[in-house]
Amino acid sequence: MPYYESPADGTRLYYADHGPATGPVAVFTASAYVGHEMWEYQMLPLAEAGYRCVALDRRGHGRSEESWDGYDLDTLADDLYGLLDHLDLRGTALIGHSVGTAEVVRCLTRHCHGRVARAALVAGVAPGVVRSAANPDGVDPAVVQADNELYRRDRAAYYTAFADDFFALHLPGNEVSAEYVRYLVDRCLVSTPRAGTAVRDTVAALELAPELAALHLPLLVVHGTHDASAPLESCGARAARLAPDATLRVYENAGHGLFRTHAGQLTEDLREFIDAGRGVRRAAA
């Protein structure tokens, strides 16, 4: 199986690599708790269409090794860059979901000018979720603390109870089978308790506004109107306002799990975005 060692501390990290080696490259990094499998509905059709799709399992997630340390944003971004360097990828479209968007932003500001041509932030927590002086519309820190206590008390119950809000299942068009929800909960439980709690702490401390403002590459921001984890106005819309060359696409009725509920739409938007960087003109439907 494909592994590489983190440049930070030698932790063995797993990655998936689908599609032709010569195709245009998209590199995916996932939400907290899950690994590369969350991108199934984007990676498979894109790979079948001739794109090379590479995806990282974050340390302590999926098939990657656990470590006690290394869940700070700098190390996570270094892990992501280590994958690009290991495979010597260039002209890459870097795509993150949720906390993966913070890894993308930090990776770009620390490392990736020569390897990444464009980036997509999908249901992102960047530039930050929690209320602060820089983010007065963010979530109340007391609410975040109470949520963390629920998570620590019973992770399995937490993931299961949050599924409706995660996918916005109460809204029309968001049809996800009970079997898929169970599958994703099971995948969440593969991540270790240490990894989950440490990543949550990292998300709570995010403030990436200056870094987003410093990104001078095409940025696609995709966000749902009913994202309960990363509210549209303080996260996706704010990110798009900050970045100099950003395009915001808002999915009506979508929650945080739009990679599943709006899978086809997201895949097409990503494909169009990747193709734009190659000068490919898409035929009108």
Phi and psi restraints in degrees (value plus and minus 20) as a CYANA .aco file:
   2 PRO   PHI     -98.4   -58.4
   2 PRO   PSI      98.1   138.1
   3 TYR   PHI    -150.1  -110.1
   3 TYR   PSI     136.4   176.4
   4 TYR   PHI    -160.8  -120.8
   4 TYR   PSI     146.9   186.9
   5 GLU   PHI    -120.6   -80.6
   5 GLU   PSI     114.9   154.9
   6 SER   PHI     -77.6   -37.6
   6 SER   PSI     113.0   153.0
   7 PRO   PHI     -86.8   -46.8
   7 PRO   PSI     -35.6     4.4
   8 ALA   PHI     -99.6   -59.6
   8 ALA   PSI     -65.2   -25.2
   9 ASP   PHI    -168.7  -128.7
   9 ASP   PSI     -11.0    29.0
  10 GLY   PHI      61.6   101.6
  10 GLY   PSI     -14.0    26.0
  11 THR   PHI     -79.3   -39.3
  11 THR   PSI     113.5   153.5
  12 ARG   PHI    -100.8   -60.8
  12 ARG   PSI     102.9   142.9
  13 LEU   PHI    -137.8   -97.8
  13 LEU   PSI     115.8   155.8
  14 TYR   PHI    -112.1   -72.1
  14 TYR   PSI     126.1   166.1
  15 TYR   PHI    -161.3  -121.3
  15 TYR   PSI     130.5   170.5
  16 ALA   PHI    -119.4   -79.4
  16 ALA   PSI     126.3   166.3
  17 ASP   PHI    -160.6  -120.6
  17 ASP   PSI      83.0   123.0
  18 HIS   PHI    -135.8   -95.8
  18 HIS   PSI     131.0   171.0
  19 GLY   PHI      70.8   110.8
  19 GLY   PSI     157.7   197.7
  20 PRO   PHI     -89.4   -49.4
  20 PRO   PSI     120.9   160.9
  21 ALA   PHI     -83.3   -43.3
  21 ALA   PSI     -43.3    -3.3
  22 THR   PHI    -115.2   -75.2
  22 THR   PSI     -20.0    20.0
  23 GLY   PHI     -97.1   -57.1
  23 GLY   PSI     144.6   184.6
  24 PRO   PHI     -79.0   -39.0
  24 PRO   PSI     120.8   160.8
  25 VAL   PHI    -121.3   -81.3
  25 VAL   PSI     111.5   151.5
  26 ALA   PHI    -143.0  -103.0
  26 ALA   PSI     108.6   148.6
  27 VAL   PHI    -134.4   -94.4
  27 VAL   PSI     105.7   145.7
  28 PHE   PHI    -130.0   -90.0
  28 PHE   PSI     119.3   159.3
  29 THR   PHI    -149.3  -109.3
  29 THR   PSI     118.4   158.4
  30 ALA   PHI    -114.6   -74.6
  30 ALA   PSI     157.6   197.6
  31 SER   PHI     -87.3   -47.3
  31 SER   PSI     149.0   189.0
  32 ALA   PHI     -80.2   -40.2
  32 ALA   PSI     128.9   168.9
  33 TYR   PHI      61.2   101.2
  33 TYR   PSI     -49.4    -9.4
  34 VAL   PHI    -130.4   -90.4
  34 VAL   PSI     146.2   186.2
  35 GLY   PHI    -127.9   -87.9
  35 GLY   PSI    -175.8  -135.8
  36 HIS   PHI     -80.8   -40.8
  36 HIS   PSI     -40.8    -0.8
  37 GLU   PHI     -83.4   -43.4
  37 GLU   PSI     -40.7    -0.7
  38 MET   PHI     -84.5   -44.5
  38 MET   PSI     -41.6    -1.6
  39 TRP   PHI    -111.4   -71.4
  39 TRP   PSI      -6.0    34.0
  40 GLU   PHI     -69.3   -29.3
  40 GLU   PSI     -63.2   -23.2
  41 TYR   PHI    -102.3   -62.3
  41 TYR   PSI     -22.4    17.6
  42 GLN   PHI    -129.8   -89.8
  42 GLN   PSI     -66.5   -26.5
  43 MET   PHI     -86.1   -46.1
  43 MET   PSI     -63.9   -23.9
  44 LEU   PHI     -83.4   -43.4
  44 LEU   PSI     -72.7   -32.7
  45 PRO   PHI     -85.8   -45.8
  45 PRO   PSI     -54.6   -14.6
  46 LEU   PHI     -87.7   -47.7
  46 LEU   PSI     -62.3   -22.3
  47 ALA   PHI     -83.5   -43.5
  47 ALA   PSI     -60.5   -20.5
  48 GLU   PHI     -84.5   -44.5
  48 GLU   PSI     -44.9    -4.9
  49 ALA   PHI    -109.7   -69.7
  49 ALA   PSI     -16.1    23.9
  50 GLY   PHI      84.9   124.9
  50 GLY   PSI     -13.5    26.5
  51 TYR   PHI    -112.1   -72.1
  51 TYR   PSI     126.0   166.0
  52 ARG   PHI    -109.2   -69.2
  52 ARG   PSI      98.3   138.3
  53 CYS   PHI    -134.6   -94.6
  53 CYS   PSI      97.3   137.3
  54 VAL   PHI    -136.7   -96.7
  54 VAL   PSI     118.0   158.0
  55 ALA   PHI    -161.5  -121.5
  55 ALA   PSI     119.3   159.3
  56 LEU   PHI    -117.4   -77.4
  56 LEU   PSI     119.1   159.1
  57 ASP   PHI    -114.7   -74.7
  57 ASP   PSI      93.4   133.4
  58 ARG   PHI     -77.4   -37.4
  58 ARG   PSI     130.7   170.7
  59 ARG   PHI     -73.2   -33.2
  59 ARG   PSI     116.5   156.5
  60 GLY   PHI      57.8    97.8
  60 GLY   PSI     -15.9    24.1
  61 HIS   PHI    -145.0  -105.0
  61 HIS   PSI     132.8   172.8
  62 GLY   PHI      34.1    74.1
  62 GLY   PSI    -148.4  -108.4
  63 ARG   PHI    -116.8   -76.8
  63 ARG   PSI     -17.8    22.2
  64 SER   PHI     -97.6   -57.6
  64 SER   PSI     136.3   176.3
  65 GLU   PHI     -87.9   -47.9
  65 GLU   PSI     131.9   171.9
  66 GLU   PHI    -105.9   -65.9
  66 GLU   PSI     129.2   169.2
  67 SER   PHI    -154.9  -114.9
  67 SER   PSI     138.3   178.3
  68 TRP   PHI     -99.1   -59.1
  68 TRP   PSI     -61.2   -21.2
  69 ASP   PHI    -124.5   -84.5
  69 ASP   PSI     156.4   196.4
  70 GLY   PHI      80.8   120.8
  70 GLY   PSI      -6.1    33.9
  71 TYR   PHI    -119.8   -79.8
  71 TYR   PSI     -13.9    26.1
  72 ASP   PHI     -90.2   -50.2
  72 ASP   PSI     138.2   178.2
  73 LEU   PHI     -87.1   -47.1
  73 LEU   PSI     -54.6   -14.6
  74 ASP   PHI     -81.2   -41.2
  74 ASP   PSI     -65.7   -25.7
  75 THR   PHI     -88.3   -48.3
  75 THR   PSI     -61.4   -21.4
  76 LEU   PHI     -81.8   -41.8
  76 LEU   PSI     -59.6   -19.6
  77 ALA   PHI     -87.2   -47.2
  77 ALA   PSI     -57.0   -17.0
  78 ASP   PHI     -85.4   -45.4
  78 ASP   PSI     -57.3   -17.3
  79 ASP   PHI     -80.3   -40.3
  79 ASP   PSI     -63.4   -23.4
  80 LEU   PHI     -85.6   -45.6
  80 LEU   PSI     -64.9   -24.9
  81 TYR   PHI     -82.9   -42.9
  81 TYR   PSI     -54.8   -14.8
  82 GLY   PHI     -78.4   -38.4
  82 GLY   PSI     -54.0   -14.0
  83 LEU   PHI     -87.9   -47.9
  83 LEU   PSI     -65.1   -25.1
  84 LEU   PHI     -80.6   -40.6
  84 LEU   PSI     -60.3   -20.3
  85 ASP   PHI     -90.7   -50.7
  85 ASP   PSI     -61.8   -21.8
  86 HIS   PHI     -78.2   -38.2
  86 HIS   PSI     -60.9   -20.9
  87 LEU   PHI    -113.8   -73.8
  87 LEU   PSI     -20.8    19.2
  88 ASP   PHI      31.9    71.9
  88 ASP   PSI      31.9    71.9
  89 LEU   PHI    -106.7   -66.7
  89 LEU   PSI     119.3   159.3
  90 ARG   PHI    -159.1  -119.1
  90 ARG   PSI     136.4   176.4
  91 GLY   PHI      44.5    84.5
  91 GLY   PSI      10.6    50.6
  92 THR   PHI    -101.1   -61.1
  92 THR   PSI     126.6   166.6
  93 ALA   PHI    -117.9   -77.9
  93 ALA   PSI      95.9   135.9
  94 LEU   PHI    -118.4   -78.4
  94 LEU   PSI     104.1   144.1
  95 ILE   PHI    -146.7  -106.7
  95 ILE   PSI     104.6   144.6
  96 GLY   PHI    -146.5  -106.5
  96 GLY   PSI     131.3   171.3
  97 HIS   PHI    -139.7   -99.7
  97 HIS   PSI     116.0   156.0
  98 SER   PHI      36.8    76.8
  98 SER   PSI    -140.5  -100.5
  99 VAL   PHI     -84.2   -44.2
  99 VAL   PSI     -42.8    -2.8
 100 GLY   PHI     -80.4   -40.4
 100 GLY   PSI     -47.1    -7.1
 101 THR   PHI     -88.7   -48.7
 101 THR   PSI     -54.4   -14.4
 102 ALA   PHI     -87.2   -47.2
 102 ALA   PSI     -58.7   -18.7
 103 GLU   PHI     -82.9   -42.9
 103 GLU   PSI     -60.4   -20.4
 104 VAL   PHI     -81.5   -41.5
 104 VAL   PSI     -69.5   -29.5
 105 VAL   PHI     -81.5   -41.5
 105 VAL   PSI     -67.9   -27.9
 106 ARG   PHI     -86.9   -46.9
 106 ARG   PSI     -57.3   -17.3
 107 CYS   PHI     -80.4   -40.4
 107 CYS   PSI     -62.4   -22.4
 108 LEU   PHI     -85.7   -45.7
 108 LEU   PSI     -61.3   -21.3
 109 THR   PHI     -97.2   -57.2
 109 THR   PSI     -41.3    -1.3
 110 ARG   PHI    -113.1   -73.1
 110 ARG   PSI     -53.7   -13.7
 111 HIS   PHI    -158.1  -118.1
 111 HIS   PSI     -62.3   -22.3
 112 CYS   PHI    -112.7   -72.7
 112 CYS   PSI      -1.9    38.1
 113 HIS   PHI     -78.8   -38.8
 113 HIS   PSI     -53.8   -13.8
 114 GLY   PHI    -109.8   -69.8
 114 GLY   PSI     -28.5    11.5
 115 ARG   PHI    -133.9   -93.9
 115 ARG   PSI     -39.7     0.3
 116 VAL   PHI    -136.8   -96.8
 116 VAL   PSI     107.2   147.2
 117 ALA   PHI    -115.6   -75.6
 117 ALA   PSI     -49.7    -9.7
 118 ARG   PHI    -180.0  -140.0
 118 ARG   PSI     144.8   184.8
 119 ALA   PHI    -165.5  -125.5
 119 ALA   PSI     131.6   171.6
 120 ALA   PHI    -146.2  -106.2
 120 ALA   PSI     113.1   153.1
 121 LEU   PHI    -130.9   -90.9
 121 LEU   PSI      91.3   131.3
 122 VAL   PHI    -128.6   -88.6
 122 VAL   PSI      99.8   139.8
 123 ALA   PHI      28.2    68.2
 123 ALA   PSI      28.9    68.9
 124 GLY   PHI     -99.4   -59.4
 124 GLY   PSI     131.1   171.1
 125 VAL   PHI    -109.0   -69.0
 125 VAL   PSI     -33.4     6.6
 126 ALA   PHI     -93.6   -53.6
 126 ALA   PSI     118.6   158.6
 127 PRO   PHI    -105.9   -65.9
 127 PRO   PSI     -30.0    10.0
 128 GLY   PHI     145.2   185.2
 128 GLY   PSI     129.0   169.0
 129 VAL   PHI    -124.8   -84.8
 129 VAL   PSI     -58.8   -18.8
 130 VAL   PHI    -104.6   -64.6
 130 VAL   PSI     124.0   164.0
 131 ARG   PHI     -81.3   -41.3
 131 ARG   PSI     116.1   156.1
 132 SER   PHI    -174.7  -134.7
 132 SER   PSI     158.9   198.9
 133 ALA   PHI     -81.0   -41.0
 133 ALA   PSI     -55.3   -15.3
 134 ALA   PHI    -102.1   -62.1
 134 ALA   PSI     -37.4     2.6
 135 ASN   PHI    -154.8  -114.8
 135 ASN   PSI      49.9    89.9
 136 PRO   PHI     -85.1   -45.1
 136 PRO   PSI     -37.8     2.2
 137 ASP   PHI    -114.5   -74.5
 137 ASP   PSI     -12.1    27.9
 138 GLY   PHI     -94.2   -54.2
 138 GLY   PSI     157.8   197.8
 139 VAL   PHI     -92.6   -52.6
 139 VAL   PSI     119.3   159.3
 140 ASP   PHI     -76.1   -36.1
 140 ASP   PSI     107.2   147.2
 141 PRO   PHI     -75.9   -35.9
 141 PRO   PSI     -51.2   -11.2
 142 ALA   PHI     -86.2   -46.2
 142 ALA   PSI     -55.3   -15.3
 143 VAL   PHI     -86.5   -46.5
 143 VAL   PSI     -61.0   -21.0
 144 VAL   PHI     -83.3   -43.3
 144 VAL   PSI     -63.1   -23.1
 145 GLN   PHI     -82.8   -42.8
 145 GLN   PSI     -62.8   -22.8
 146 ALA   PHI     -84.2   -44.2
 146 ALA   PSI     -58.6   -18.6
 147 ASP   PHI     -85.3   -45.3
 147 ASP   PSI     -60.2   -20.2
 148 ASN   PHI     -82.7   -42.7
 148 ASN   PSI     -56.8   -16.8
 149 GLU   PHI     -86.6   -46.6
 149 GLU   PSI     -59.8   -19.8
 150 LEU   PHI     -81.9   -41.9
 150 LEU   PSI     -61.5   -21.5
 151 TYR   PHI     -82.7   -42.7
 151 TYR   PSI     -66.6   -26.6
 152 ARG   PHI     -86.7   -46.7
 152 ARG   PSI     -50.6   -10.6
 153 ARG   PHI     -89.1   -49.1
 153 ARG   PSI     -59.9   -19.9
 154 ASP   PHI    -183.1  -143.1
 154 ASP   PSI      72.5   112.5
 155 ARG   PHI     -81.4   -41.4
 155 ARG   PSI     -61.8   -21.8
 156 ALA   PHI     -81.5   -41.5
 156 ALA   PSI     -65.4   -25.4
 157 ALA   PHI     -85.6   -45.6
 157 ALA   PSI     -57.4   -17.4
 158 TYR   PHI     -82.1   -42.1
 158 TYR   PSI     -70.7   -30.7
 159 TYR   PHI     -80.1   -40.1
 159 TYR   PSI     -61.9   -21.9
 160 THR   PHI     -87.2   -47.2
 160 THR   PSI     -64.4   -24.4
 161 ALA   PHI     -87.6   -47.6
 161 ALA   PSI     -48.3    -8.3
 162 PHE   PHI    -106.8   -66.8
 162 PHE   PSI     -25.4    14.6
 163 ALA   PHI     -79.0   -39.0
 163 ALA   PSI     -61.2   -21.2
 164 ASP   PHI     -80.6   -40.6
 164 ASP   PSI     -67.4   -27.4
 165 ASP   PHI     -88.3   -48.3
 165 ASP   PSI     -56.8   -16.8
 166 PHE   PHI     -80.0   -40.0
 166 PHE   PSI     -64.7   -24.7
 167 PHE   PHI    -117.2   -77.2
 167 PHE   PSI     -21.9    18.1
 168 ALA   PHI      31.1    71.1
 168 ALA   PSI      30.3    70.3
 169 LEU   PHI     -86.2   -46.2
 169 LEU   PSI     -38.7     1.3
 170 HIS   PHI     -98.6   -58.6
 170 HIS   PSI     -24.9    15.1
 171 LEU   PHI    -123.5   -83.5
 171 LEU   PSI     129.2   169.2
 172 PRO   PHI     -82.6   -42.6
 172 PRO   PSI     121.5   161.5
 173 GLY   PHI      71.1   111.1
 173 GLY   PSI     -33.7     6.3
 174 ASN   PHI    -115.8   -75.8
 174 ASN   PSI      54.3    94.3
 175 GLU   PHI    -118.2   -78.2
 175 GLU   PSI      94.1   134.1
 176 VAL   PHI    -150.9  -110.9
 176 VAL   PSI     109.9   149.9
 177 SER   PHI     -88.5   -48.5
 177 SER   PSI     133.5   173.5
 178 ALA   PHI     -80.8   -40.8
 178 ALA   PSI     -53.0   -13.0
 179 GLU   PHI     -86.4   -46.4
 179 GLU   PSI     -59.6   -19.6
 180 TYR   PHI     -88.9   -48.9
 180 TYR   PSI     -60.0   -20.0
 181 VAL   PHI     -78.4   -38.4
 181 VAL   PSI     -64.8   -24.8
 182 ARG   PHI     -81.9   -41.9
 182 ARG   PSI     -61.6   -21.6
 183 TYR   PHI     -79.9   -39.9
 183 TYR   PSI     -67.6   -27.6
 184 LEU   PHI     -88.3   -48.3
 184 LEU   PSI     -56.5   -16.5
 185 VAL   PHI     -80.8   -40.8
 185 VAL   PSI     -63.4   -23.4
 186 ASP   PHI     -81.6   -41.6
 186 ASP   PSI     -59.5   -19.5
 187 ARG   PHI     -86.8   -46.8
 187 ARG   PSI     -57.5   -17.5
 188 CYS   PHI     -79.4   -39.4
 188 CYS   PSI     -58.8   -18.8
 189 LEU   PHI     -93.1   -53.1
 189 LEU   PSI     -31.5     8.5
 190 VAL   PHI     -89.5   -49.5
 190 VAL   PSI     -54.6   -14.6
 191 SER   PHI     -84.1   -44.1
 191 SER   PSI     128.8   168.8
 192 THR   PHI    -102.3   -62.3
 192 THR   PSI     135.2   175.2
 193 PRO   PHI     -76.8   -36.8
 193 PRO   PSI     -60.1   -20.1
 194 ARG   PHI     -81.9   -41.9
 194 ARG   PSI     -66.7   -26.7
 195 ALA   PHI     -81.5   -41.5
 195 ALA   PSI     -64.8   -24.8
 196 GLY   PHI     -82.8   -42.8
 196 GLY   PSI     -68.3   -28.3
 197 THR   PHI     -88.5   -48.5
 197 THR   PSI     -57.2   -17.2
 198 ALA   PHI     -88.7   -48.7
 198 ALA   PSI     -60.5   -20.5
 199 VAL   PHI     -86.0   -46.0
 199 VAL   PSI     -58.3   -18.3
 200 ARG   PHI     -80.5   -40.5
 200 ARG   PSI     -60.5   -20.5
 201 ASP   PHI     -83.6   -43.6
 201 ASP   PSI     -58.8   -18.8
 202 THR   PHI     -83.9   -43.9
 202 THR   PSI     -63.3   -23.3
 203 VAL   PHI     -82.0   -42.0
 203 VAL   PSI     -60.2   -20.2
 204 ALA   PHI     -83.5   -43.5
 204 ALA   PSI     -44.1    -4.1
 205 ALA   PHI    -118.7   -78.7
 205 ALA   PSI     -15.9    24.1
 206 LEU   PHI     -87.3   -47.3
 206 LEU   PSI     117.0   157.0
 207 GLU   PHI    -172.2  -132.2
 207 GLU   PSI      74.3   114.3
 208 LEU   PHI    -128.8   -88.8
 208 LEU   PSI      -4.5    35.5
 209 ALA   PHI     -76.6   -36.6
 209 ALA   PSI     -67.9   -27.9
 210 PRO   PHI     -82.3   -42.3
 210 PRO   PSI     -54.4   -14.4
 211 GLU   PHI     -91.3   -51.3
 211 GLU   PSI     -59.4   -19.4
 212 LEU   PHI     -82.6   -42.6
 212 LEU   PSI     -59.7   -19.7
 213 ALA   PHI     -85.6   -45.6
 213 ALA   PSI     -40.5    -0.5
 214 ALA   PHI    -114.2   -74.2
 214 ALA   PSI     -18.5    21.5
 215 LEU   PHI    -104.6   -64.6
 215 LEU   PSI      94.2   134.2
 216 HIS   PHI    -132.4   -92.4
 216 HIS   PSI      45.1    85.1
 217 LEU   PHI    -170.1  -130.1
 217 LEU   PSI     139.1   179.1
 218 PRO   PHI     -81.0   -41.0
 218 PRO   PSI     112.6   152.6
 219 LEU   PHI    -148.9  -108.9
 219 LEU   PSI     106.1   146.1
 220 LEU   PHI    -122.1   -82.1
 220 LEU   PSI     105.7   145.7
 221 VAL   PHI    -134.1   -94.1
 221 VAL   PSI      98.5   138.5
 222 VAL   PHI    -135.8   -95.8
 222 VAL   PSI     107.9   147.9
 223 HIS   PHI    -169.4  -129.4
 223 HIS   PSI     130.3   170.3
 224 GLY   PHI    -115.1   -75.1
 224 GLY   PSI     131.7   171.7
 225 THR   PHI     -89.3   -49.3
 225 THR   PSI     -42.8    -2.8
 226 HIS   PHI    -142.0  -102.0
 226 HIS   PSI      22.3    62.3
 227 ASP   PHI     -97.7   -57.7
 227 ASP   PSI      90.6   130.6
 228 ALA   PHI    -103.2   -63.2
 228 ALA   PSI     -35.6     4.4
 229 SER   PHI    -111.5   -71.5
 229 SER   PSI     -56.3   -16.3
 230 ALA   PHI    -157.4  -117.4
 230 ALA   PSI      70.8   110.8
 231 PRO   PHI     -75.3   -35.3
 231 PRO   PSI     119.4   159.4
 232 LEU   PHI     -73.9   -33.9
 232 LEU   PSI     -70.4   -30.4
 233 GLU   PHI     -87.0   -47.0
 233 GLU   PSI     -62.4   -22.4
 234 SER   PHI    -107.2   -67.2
 234 SER   PSI     -29.8    10.2
 235 CYS   PHI    -137.0   -97.0
 235 CYS   PSI    -102.6   -62.6
 236 GLY   PHI     -80.1   -40.1
 236 GLY   PSI     -70.3   -30.3
 237 ALA   PHI     -84.7   -44.7
 237 ALA   PSI     -59.0   -19.0
 238 ARG   PHI     -85.0   -45.0
 238 ARG   PSI     -62.0   -22.0
 239 ALA   PHI     -80.0   -40.0
 239 ALA   PSI     -63.2   -23.2
 240 ALA   PHI     -86.7   -46.7
 240 ALA   PSI     -53.6   -13.6
 241 ARG   PHI     -90.0   -50.0
 241 ARG   PSI     -54.1   -14.1
 242 LEU   PHI     -96.3   -56.3
 242 LEU   PSI     -61.5   -21.5
 243 ALA   PHI     -94.7   -54.7
 243 ALA   PSI     115.2   155.2
 244 PRO   PHI     -85.6   -45.6
 244 PRO   PSI     -50.3   -10.3
 245 ASP   PHI    -148.3  -108.3
 245 ASP   PSI      39.2    79.2
 246 ALA   PHI    -130.8   -90.8
 246 ALA   PSI     125.5   165.5
 247 THR   PHI    -139.2   -99.2
 247 THR   PSI     106.1   146.1
 248 LEU   PHI    -121.8   -81.8
 248 LEU   PSI     107.8   147.8
 249 ARG   PHI    -141.3  -101.3
 249 ARG   PSI     100.3   140.3
 250 VAL   PHI    -124.6   -84.6
 250 VAL   PSI     107.6   147.6
 251 TYR   PHI    -118.5   -78.5
 251 TYR   PSI      98.6   138.6
 252 GLU   PHI     -85.6   -45.6
 252 GLU   PSI     113.0   153.0
 253 ASN   PHI      50.8    90.8
 253 ASN   PSI     -19.1    20.9
 254 ALA   PHI     -98.5   -58.5
 254 ALA   PSI     123.2   163.2
 255 GLY   PHI    -120.0   -80.0
 255 GLY   PSI    -179.2  -139.2
 256 HIS   PHI     -88.1   -48.1
 256 HIS   PSI     -51.9   -11.9
 257 GLY   PHI    -107.9   -67.9
 257 GLY   PSI      18.8    58.8
 258 LEU   PHI     -87.3   -47.3
 258 LEU   PSI     -35.3     4.7
 259 PHE   PHI     -82.4   -42.4
 259 PHE   PSI     -39.7     0.3
 260 ARG   PHI    -124.9   -84.9
 260 ARG   PSI     -69.0   -29.0
 261 THR   PHI     -89.3   -49.3
 261 THR   PSI     -50.6   -10.6
 262 HIS   PHI    -141.0  -101.0
 262 HIS   PSI      20.3    60.3
 263 ALA   PHI     -78.5   -38.5
 263 ALA   PSI     -69.2   -29.2
 264 GLY   PHI     -83.7   -43.7
 264 GLY   PSI     -62.8   -22.8
 265 GLN   PHI     -83.2   -43.2
 265 GLN   PSI     -64.1   -24.1
 266 LEU   PHI     -83.6   -43.6
 266 LEU   PSI     -64.1   -24.1
 267 THR   PHI     -80.0   -40.0
 267 THR   PSI     -63.4   -23.4
 268 GLU   PHI     -86.8   -46.8
 268 GLU   PSI     -59.6   -19.6
 269 ASP   PHI     -85.1   -45.1
 269 ASP   PSI     -59.7   -19.7
 270 LEU   PHI     -86.4   -46.4
 270 LEU   PSI     -61.9   -21.9
 271 ARG   PHI     -82.2   -42.2
 271 ARG   PSI     -64.4   -24.4
 272 GLU   PHI     -82.3   -42.3
 272 GLU   PSI     -60.7   -20.7
 273 PHE   PHI     -86.1   -46.1
 273 PHE   PSI     -63.5   -23.5
 274 ILE   PHI     -83.8   -43.8
 274 ILE   PSI     -64.7   -24.7
 275 ASP   PHI     -83.5   -43.5
 275 ASP   PSI     -54.0   -14.0
 276 ALA   PHI     -81.4   -41.4
 276 ALA   PSI     -53.2   -13.2
 277 GLY   PHI     -92.5   -52.5
 277 GLY   PSI     -37.3     2.7
 278 ARG   PHI    -120.9   -80.9
 278 ARG   PSI     -19.1    20.9
 279 GLY   PHI      53.7    93.7
 279 GLY   PSI       2.6    42.6
 280 VAL   PHI    -107.1   -67.1
 280 VAL   PSI     109.8   149.8
 281 ARG   PHI    -116.8   -76.8
 281 ARG   PSI     105.5   145.5
 282 ARG   PHI    -105.5   -65.5
 282 ARG   PSI     117.4   157.4
 283 ALA   PHI     -91.3   -51.3
 283 ALA   PSI     124.1   164.1
 284 ALA   PHI     -86.7   -46.7
 284 ALA   PSI     122.2   162.2
